[in-house]
Amino acid sequence: MDFGFSDDQEALRQSAREVLTDKAGPAVYRTAMDSKTGTDEALWKTIGDLGWAGVAIDEAHGGLGLGLIELVILMEETGRALAPVPFFSTVALAGQLLEQTSGGGRDEALRAIASGGRATAALGQKDGRYDAAGVSVKAARTENGWKFSGTASLVPEAHLADLIVVVARTTRARNPEEGLSLFLVPATALKSKPKPQPSLDGTRRLADVKLGGVQVPADSLLGQEGSAWPLVARALDRTAVLLSAEAVGVATATLERAVAYARERMQFDRAIGSFQAISHRCADMLLVTETARSHVYYAAWALEEGAPDARLAAATAKAAASDAARIVANGSIQVHGGIGFTWEHEMHLFFRRAKFCELFLGDASLWRERVATALAS
Amino acid sequence: MDFRDTPEEAAFRKEVRDWLEANLDREQIQTQLSVGPPEERIDNLRAWQGKLHEGGWAGVSWPKEYGGRGAPLMLQAIFYQEMARSKAPAPINVIGLGMAGPTIMVHGREDQKQRYLSKILSAEEIWCQGFSEPGAGSDLGALRSSAVLDGDHYVINGQKVWTTLAHVAKWCIFLARTDPDAPKHKGITYFLVDMESPGVEVRPLRQMTGTAEFNEMFFTDVRVPRENILGDLNDGWRVAMTTLMNERGTLGFALSVQARIALDELINKAKTLKRNGKPAIDDPVIRQRIAQLHVEIEAMRLSGYRALSTVIRTGVPGPEGSLGKLLWSESMQKLTDLAVELYGPAGLTTDWKGDADLKRWQFAHLRSRGNTIEAGTSEILRNIIAERVLGLPRHR
């Protein structure tokens, strides 16, 4: 048993932190948030040059051939630095779906991601559901390909993506987990460019992808027709763990700021961090953050190794990390007092990213219910 | 990162399992080791530790020269996991093994190590801990017991409280003030006191569970030889910190396994007990609470591994142990609260029509109130986390 990172993994974390300390952070986030697209093109190029997006993609497709643990490290670090780039949507969402499938343009798409392309996934969900029954986009065969109907909503970074992995229903089935298929849709095939909704996290914008009438060639199908759900579910477990890693990174950086402020801020002639009302709240924030971190590392390892409790571990990690994100973001604003509530202060930037990590793919209650289902069976 | 046992660890785990299988008398556990007033069980438990010692298990990570196995800490942790998994009674000499022994190894003279350590392992001599006093609980530095030099002896006077095993202990690790004029934490000395000395009186202290695990101790003109100081005169606070750091050591691995067993039992209960006519396990709120307990109990297991990896890599137990104890104690209260709630109004009884499970849950429910108080209250642990892990200024 060894609960630690290898020297190479530590080195990756170190170099990621150095790059992001230099090129990301709250000020960069704020600029991106106020920009038209909500992203930092220069930072994305840097990340592309460093090969981060291809860390877990095999070498045959232009990646580094490493694994989920390395991606966890990078997600944690991009979270810490509030990096305003579509790393999550490209690597954790589209990348994981592509990894699970085969055929079609899969290999080419991975190659595109490894060399700096941007991607996302349209899970086709309505009403915020992430299960099979929530998929509302449909695809039907045509003479020389497929034609979609419906709109995928709340797709992260769809306005930035060159490639969109789409989950669509191709056959009506009594069991909603049957009859779903995966497609690779280039942004150029869309009839209208996705227009993001005004988003709480202005650097992680959510857009509707209008797929009605969109046609793609036959080889856009990824994997077997009608049997996509098991691999989508598998991919989303990995996505959830990666998003949880980002949540842990955000929570860590947020708490560090709250603690630093509590050390410096004087009231009643003493640092407010000497008051137990403050220090105990900080201790509790550390507890939920470190708890979530342990869950994330374990889940990443379990998924990578195919451990029997891997799905349960992923659900546990997302539940813990969603709670940690909220608890630490709320608590840290409170520790800062009035200044932490202002637009000028950086606390709300961390709050916004934390909220994305908390709610996307389902909140703590949703994942706890999955934990309960696994335990009760 | 690898959460599997190494081949060496797996072989050791199997060895422990096989040994426990062969040597654990299930019937004896039921009849003699886990029920009845503690004093009647002591002899049996002492014999059980003797058996563990003969098997070479009493001090898995203790150096060979003091009768241990000299094995890595990870194997010690595995031993406690397997003990808990097989529901074997813990070694009776828990204070000796977990606190007095490790402190003597760090601060003791060679003759002290030779004198005390092997008898800790065999449980021939049981130890207790004389730290807390009526006026010095969380604020341990406020202790008032005094030791005054008289010839070759120190004369000790004072009162101690919450002393587990005092009524059967041969030795006591005892903190007394030797310099009344020094600042609070400076003038304290760490003594090894023979409990058979004249002037030592032990009275049982009954807890809210109805049983008496603890005692209070009265020391009146107790004469302790000078050579029974552990470490240096007036340096007792530093020595005591070694003891308290060890208090939250690998034993946590047993606690997290016990918590997991308790949660599994609770889930089974929730399948049979009804709530509004349906199995409680179908109730969404109950499901959320069970899932949250899983999050916390699994975190305990993983935090234990993380803390142990830190010790193995850096050589020192970090204050991370405080996180584990805080998590364990608060989760155990939530778990036993839920268990009793599942019974509905029958949870108001301590024995509902002979339901042995309810009887055990009720005991655990009451007993767990002490979990957030003993071995560092949750408030003290949060102070430690805030000050030593987060680096916040000292509270006032």
HADDOCK unambig.tbl for C-alpha pairs under 7 A between the chains (distance, minus, plus):
assign (segid A and resid 1 and name CA) (segid B and resid 2 and name CA) 5.46 0.50 0.50
assign (segid A and resid 1 and name CA) (segid B and resid 3 and name CA) 4.74 0.50 0.50
assign (segid A and resid 1 and name CA) (segid B and resid 4 and name CA) 5.35 0.50 0.50
assign (segid A and resid 1 and name CA) (segid B and resid 5 and name CA) 5.19 0.50 0.50
assign (segid A and resid 1 and name CA) (segid B and resid 6 and name CA) 6.30 0.50 0.50
assign (segid A and resid 2 and name CA) (segid B and resid 1 and name CA) 5.28 0.50 0.50
assign (segid A and resid 2 and name CA) (segid B and resid 2 and name CA) 5.17 0.50 0.50
assign (segid A and resid 2 and name CA) (segid B and resid 3 and name CA) 6.16 0.50 0.50
assign (segid A and resid 2 and name CA) (segid B and resid 309 and name CA) 6.19 0.50 0.50
assign (segid A and resid 3 and name CA) (segid B and resid 1 and name CA) 5.08 0.50 0.50
assign (segid A and resid 3 and name CA) (segid B and resid 2 and name CA) 6.42 0.50 0.50
assign (segid A and resid 3 and name CA) (segid B and resid 3 and name CA) 6.86 0.50 0.50
assign (segid A and resid 3 and name CA) (segid B and resid 305 and name CA) 6.31 0.50 0.50
assign (segid A and resid 3 and name CA) (segid B and resid 306 and name CA) 5.50 0.50 0.50
assign (segid A and resid 3 and name CA) (segid B and resid 309 and name CA) 5.76 0.50 0.50
assign (segid A and resid 4 and name CA) (segid B and resid 1 and name CA) 5.09 0.50 0.50
assign (segid A and resid 4 and name CA) (segid B and resid 309 and name CA) 6.84 0.50 0.50
assign (segid A and resid 5 and name CA) (segid B and resid 1 and name CA) 5.57 0.50 0.50
assign (segid A and resid 259 and name CA) (segid B and resid 392 and name CA) 6.94 0.50 0.50
assign (segid A and resid 263 and name CA) (segid B and resid 392 and name CA) 5.90 0.50 0.50
assign (segid A and resid 263 and name CA) (segid B and resid 393 and name CA) 6.52 0.50 0.50
assign (segid A and resid 273 and name CA) (segid B and resid 392 and name CA) 5.68 0.50 0.50
assign (segid A and resid 273 and name CA) (segid B and resid 393 and name CA) 6.04 0.50 0.50
assign (segid A and resid 274 and name CA) (segid B and resid 392 and name CA) 6.73 0.50 0.50
assign (segid A and resid 274 and name CA) (segid B and resid 393 and name CA) 5.11 0.50 0.50
assign (segid A and resid 274 and name CA) (segid B and resid 394 and name CA) 5.55 0.50 0.50
assign (segid A and resid 274 and name CA) (segid B and resid 395 and name CA) 4.34 0.50 0.50
assign (segid A and resid 274 and name CA) (segid B and resid 396 and name CA) 6.78 0.50 0.50
assign (segid A and resid 275 and name CA) (segid B and resid 395 and name CA) 5.96 0.50 0.50
assign (segid A and resid 276 and name CA) (segid B and resid 395 and name CA) 6.58 0.50 0.50
assign (segid A and resid 279 and name CA) (segid B and resid 386 and name CA) 5.58 0.50 0.50
assign (segid A and resid 280 and name CA) (segid B and resid 382 and name CA) 5.51 0.50 0.50
assign (segid A and resid 280 and name CA) (segid B and resid 383 and name CA) 6.84 0.50 0.50
assign (segid A and resid 280 and name CA) (segid B and resid 386 and name CA) 6.73 0.50 0.50
assign (segid A and resid 282 and name CA) (segid B and resid 386 and name CA) 6.83 0.50 0.50
assign (segid A and resid 283 and name CA) (segid B and resid 382 and name CA) 5.68 0.50 0.50
assign (segid A and resid 283 and name CA) (segid B and resid 385 and name CA) 5.80 0.50 0.50
assign (segid A and resid 283 and name CA) (segid B and resid 386 and name CA) 5.41 0.50 0.50
assign (segid A and resid 287 and name CA) (segid B and resid 323 and name CA) 6.48 0.50 0.50
assign (segid A and resid 291 and name CA) (segid B and resid 299 and name CA) 5.61 0.50 0.50
assign (segid A and resid 294 and name CA) (segid B and resid 299 and name CA) 6.69 0.50 0.50
assign (segid A and resid 294 and name CA) (segid B and resid 302 and name CA) 6.02 0.50 0.50
assign (segid A and resid 294 and name CA) (segid B and resid 303 and name CA) 6.64 0.50 0.50
assign (segid A and resid 295 and name CA) (segid B and resid 299 and name CA) 6.62 0.50 0.50
assign (segid A and resid 316 and name CA) (segid B and resid 295 and name CA) 5.87 0.50 0.50
assign (segid A and resid 320 and name CA) (segid B and resid 295 and name CA) 6.72 0.50 0.50
assign (segid A and resid 365 and name CA) (segid B and resid 288 and name CA) 6.97 0.50 0.50
assign (segid A and resid 368 and name CA) (segid B and resid 288 and name CA) 5.99 0.50 0.50
assign (segid A and resid 368 and name CA) (segid B and resid 291 and name CA) 5.34 0.50 0.50
assign (segid A and resid 368 and name CA) (segid B and resid 292 and name CA) 6.82 0.50 0.50
assign (segid A and resid 369 and name CA) (segid B and resid 287 and name CA) 6.68 0.50 0.50
assign (segid A and resid 369 and name CA) (segid B and resid 288 and name CA) 6.26 0.50 0.50
assign (segid A and resid 371 and name CA) (segid B and resid 291 and name CA) 5.61 0.50 0.50
assign (segid A and resid 372 and name CA) (segid B and resid 287 and name CA) 5.58 0.50 0.50
assign (segid A and resid 372 and name CA) (segid B and resid 288 and name CA) 6.99 0.50 0.50
assign (segid A and resid 372 and name CA) (segid B and resid 290 and name CA) 6.72 0.50 0.50
assign (segid A and resid 372 and name CA) (segid B and resid 291 and name CA) 5.09 0.50 0.50
assign (segid A and resid 376 and name CA) (segid B and resid 267 and name CA) 6.92 0.50 0.50
